[in-house]
Amino acid sequence: MSKWTKFVYLEIIIIAFAPLILYWFKDLKETDSIYQPVSCAILLIMCCKIVCCPEIFYGYTHLKSKINEDGDTPLKFNSIWILSTTNVPHNLQDQILKGKIDISLSEYISQIEFLILNNDLFFRSDIKIEHLSNELKIPKSHLNYIFKYHSKVTFIEFKKIIKIHYATILIKNNYLQTNTLNYLSKEVGFASYDPFYRSFKKHTGNTPLDYHNLLRANK
C-alpha cells in the first residue's frame, strides 16, 4: 500500500505541475493545447495500472486470499506451487526424477493438499517429510524434488503455513473464547508460542490477537 500511495501521488503531482513545466518551454496557447492530451495520457496509465493490479482496492493479502478461495484451480494452496515443468534440474539424479515426476505432478500435489485438508498430520510438532512420504505412499525422493523445484517455499516453511492456516480457522471458529493463545499454538503443532507468533504475523500480516480482534470487529 505504501508503494501504491507513492505511485498515485506521483501521478497527481505530475498532472498538477504539468502546465507549469510546459509553460517554461511553450507559450500559453501551446501549453493549453499540450496539457490536455498529456494529462489524459497520464490518467490512462494510472487506470491501466489499477486494472492490471487491483490489489490497490483491497490490499494484497486480501486479494490473494480471495483468489485462492474463488479461483478455477482446485488447489487451495495454489499460490505455493509451481506447476510448470520447464525447470532444469541441477544434477543427474534430479534429471532422472524429473521424467518420473512431471507426468504425475498435478496428482502428487493434489494428494498432498487432500491430506492437508483431511488429516491432522501437520498438527504434530515433530512432523518430517518422511511422515508425509509414509502417509501418502509417495517416495521421499519425489517429495524432496517437488519441494525443491515445484514449491515457492521449503518444506519447513510449508509446515508453518499449514499450521497457521488451521490456526486462522480455529480463531474464526471462536477457539479463543475458551482457550489461550498459548494453547492455540500447541493445538496446531508449534512447540512454543514465540515461533507461532512470528509465523502467524509473517503469513497473515497480523499478530494472533490482532487477527482475533479484527474478526470480532468485522462481525
C-alpha positions as CSV (number, residue, x, y, z in Angstrom):
1,M,0.0,0.0,0.0
2,S,2.9,2.3,0.6
3,K,4.2,1.8,-2.9
4,W,0.7,2.3,-4.3
5,T,0.3,5.6,-2.3
6,K,3.6,6.9,-3.7
7,F,2.6,5.9,-7.2
8,V,-0.8,7.6,-7.1
9,Y,0.6,10.8,-5.5
10,L,3.4,10.9,-8.1
11,E,0.8,10.8,-10.9
12,I,-1.3,13.6,-9.3
13,I,1.8,15.8,-8.8
14,I,2.8,15.3,-12.5
15,I,-0.7,16.2,-13.6
16,A,-0.8,19.2,-11.3
17,F,2.5,20.7,-12.3
18,A,2.5,19.7,-16.0
19,P,1.1,23.2,-17.1
20,L,3.9,25.0,-15.2
21,I,6.6,22.8,-16.7
22,L,5.2,23.1,-20.2
23,Y,4.8,26.9,-19.7
24,W,8.6,27.3,-19.4
25,F,9.1,25.8,-22.8
26,K,6.0,26.9,-24.8
27,D,3.8,29.9,-25.0
28,L,0.5,29.9,-23.1
29,K,-1.7,28.8,-26.0
30,E,0.6,25.9,-26.9
31,T,0.7,24.9,-23.2
32,D,-3.1,24.7,-23.0
33,S,-3.2,22.6,-26.2
34,I,-0.5,20.2,-25.0
35,Y,-1.6,19.9,-21.4
36,Q,-4.9,18.1,-22.1
37,P,-3.5,15.2,-24.1
38,V,-0.6,14.8,-21.6
39,S,-2.9,14.8,-18.6
40,C,-5.2,12.3,-20.3
41,A,-2.3,10.0,-21.1
42,I,-1.1,10.1,-17.5
43,L,-4.6,9.3,-16.2
44,L,-4.9,6.5,-18.8
45,I,-1.7,5.0,-17.5
46,M,-3.0,5.2,-13.9
47,C,-6.3,3.5,-14.9
48,C,-4.4,0.7,-16.8
49,K,-2.2,0.1,-13.8
50,I,-5.2,-0.2,-11.5
51,V,-7.0,-2.6,-13.8
52,C,-3.8,-4.8,-14.1
53,C,-3.1,-4.6,-10.3
54,P,-6.5,-4.2,-8.5
55,E,-5.0,-5.0,-5.1
56,I,-4.9,-1.2,-4.5
57,F,-8.6,-1.5,-3.6
58,Y,-8.3,-4.4,-1.2
59,G,-4.7,-4.9,0.0
60,Y,-2.6,-7.7,-1.4
61,T,-3.2,-10.2,1.4
62,H,-7.0,-10.0,1.0
63,L,-6.8,-10.2,-2.8
64,K,-4.6,-13.3,-2.7
65,S,-6.9,-15.0,-0.2
66,K,-9.9,-14.3,-2.4
67,I,-8.1,-15.6,-5.5
68,N,-7.3,-18.8,-3.6
69,E,-10.9,-19.2,-2.5
70,D,-12.6,-18.3,-5.7
71,G,-10.2,-19.3,-8.4
72,D,-10.7,-22.0,-11.0
73,T,-7.8,-24.1,-9.7
74,P,-8.8,-26.9,-7.3
75,L,-5.6,-26.4,-5.3
76,K,-6.4,-24.5,-2.1
77,F,-2.8,-23.5,-1.6
78,N,-2.2,-22.9,-5.3
79,S,0.0,-19.8,-4.6
80,I,2.6,-22.1,-3.1
81,W,3.0,-24.5,-6.0
82,I,4.9,-24.1,-9.3
83,L,3.1,-26.3,-11.8
84,S,5.4,-25.5,-14.7
85,T,7.6,-28.4,-15.8
86,T,10.1,-26.3,-17.7
87,N,12.6,-26.4,-14.8
88,V,16.1,-27.6,-15.4
89,P,17.4,-30.0,-12.7
90,H,20.8,-29.3,-11.2
91,N,22.2,-32.8,-11.1
92,L,21.8,-36.2,-12.8
93,Q,19.7,-37.7,-10.0
94,D,17.2,-34.9,-10.3
95,Q,17.1,-35.2,-14.1
96,I,16.1,-38.8,-13.7
97,L,13.4,-37.9,-11.2
98,K,12.1,-35.2,-13.4
99,G,11.0,-37.7,-16.0
100,K,9.1,-39.7,-13.4
101,I,7.5,-36.8,-11.6
102,D,6.4,-34.4,-14.4
103,I,3.8,-36.8,-15.7
104,S,2.2,-37.1,-12.2
105,L,3.0,-33.7,-10.8
106,S,-0.6,-32.4,-10.5
107,E,-1.7,-35.7,-9.0
108,Y,1.1,-35.6,-6.4
109,I,0.2,-32.0,-5.4
110,S,-3.5,-32.9,-5.2
111,Q,-2.7,-35.8,-2.9
112,I,-0.6,-33.5,-0.7
113,E,-3.4,-31.0,-0.4
114,F,-6.1,-33.6,0.2
115,L,-4.0,-34.9,3.1
116,I,-3.6,-31.4,4.5
117,L,-7.4,-30.8,4.4
118,N,-8.4,-34.2,5.7
119,N,-5.8,-35.2,8.2
120,D,-4.2,-33.7,11.3
121,L,-0.7,-34.9,10.4
122,F,0.6,-31.3,10.2
123,F,-0.6,-30.7,13.8
124,R,2.4,-32.7,15.0
125,S,5.4,-30.5,16.2
126,D,7.9,-33.2,15.0
127,I,6.5,-33.8,11.5
128,K,9.1,-34.5,8.9
129,I,9.0,-35.2,5.2
130,E,9.4,-38.9,6.0
131,H,6.0,-38.8,7.7
132,L,4.4,-37.2,4.7
133,S,6.0,-39.8,2.5
134,N,4.7,-42.7,4.6
135,E,1.2,-41.3,4.7
136,L,0.9,-40.6,1.0
137,K,2.9,-43.7,-0.1
138,I,5.0,-41.4,-2.3
139,P,8.8,-41.9,-2.2
140,K,10.6,-39.3,-0.1
141,S,12.9,-38.5,-3.1
142,H,9.8,-37.5,-5.1
143,L,8.6,-35.2,-2.3
144,N,12.0,-33.7,-1.9
145,Y,12.1,-33.0,-5.7
146,I,8.6,-31.4,-5.6
147,F,9.6,-29.0,-2.7
148,K,12.9,-28.3,-4.4
149,Y,11.6,-27.4,-7.9
150,H,7.8,-27.0,-7.7
151,S,7.3,-25.1,-4.4
152,K,8.0,-21.5,-3.6
153,V,8.8,-22.4,0.0
154,T,10.8,-25.1,1.7
155,F,9.1,-28.0,3.4
156,I,9.9,-26.4,6.8
157,E,8.2,-23.2,5.8
158,F,5.4,-25.2,4.2
159,K,4.6,-26.8,7.5
160,K,4.4,-23.4,9.2
161,I,2.0,-22.1,6.5
162,I,-0.3,-25.1,7.0
163,K,-0.3,-24.7,10.8
164,I,-1.1,-21.0,10.5
165,H,-3.9,-21.8,8.1
166,Y,-5.5,-24.1,10.7
167,A,-4.9,-21.5,13.4
168,T,-6.9,-18.9,11.5
169,I,-9.7,-21.4,11.1
170,L,-9.8,-22.2,14.8
171,I,-9.8,-18.4,15.6
172,K,-12.7,-17.9,13.2
173,N,-14.5,-20.8,15.0
174,N,-14.2,-18.9,18.3
175,Y,-11.4,-21.1,19.7
176,L,-10.0,-18.2,21.7
177,Q,-13.3,-17.7,23.6
178,T,-12.4,-20.7,25.8
179,N,-8.7,-21.2,25.2
180,T,-5.5,-19.1,25.4
181,L,-3.1,-18.2,22.5
182,N,-0.5,-20.5,24.1
183,Y,-3.0,-23.4,23.8
184,L,-3.7,-22.4,20.2
185,S,-0.1,-22.5,19.3
186,K,0.3,-26.0,20.7
187,E,-3.0,-27.2,19.2
188,V,-1.7,-26.5,15.6
189,G,1.7,-28.1,16.3
190,F,4.1,-25.4,17.4
191,A,6.5,-26.3,20.2
192,S,6.0,-22.9,21.9
193,Y,4.2,-19.6,21.5
194,D,7.1,-17.5,20.2
195,P,7.7,-19.3,16.8
196,F,3.9,-19.4,16.4
197,Y,3.6,-15.7,17.0
198,R,6.4,-14.9,14.4
199,S,5.0,-17.2,11.8
200,F,1.4,-16.0,12.3
201,K,2.4,-12.4,11.8
202,K,4.6,-13.2,8.8
203,H,1.9,-15.1,6.9
204,T,-1.2,-13.1,7.9
205,G,0.2,-9.6,8.4
206,N,-1.3,-9.5,12.0
207,T,-0.5,-10.9,15.4
208,P,-2.8,-13.7,16.6
209,L,-4.6,-11.3,19.0
210,D,-4.9,-8.5,16.4
211,Y,-6.4,-11.1,13.9
212,H,-8.9,-12.2,16.5
213,N,-9.9,-8.6,17.3
214,L,-10.3,-7.8,13.6
215,L,-12.6,-10.7,13.1
216,R,-14.7,-9.6,16.1
217,A,-14.8,-6.1,14.9
218,N,-16.0,-7.2,11.4
219,K,-18.7,-9.3,12.9
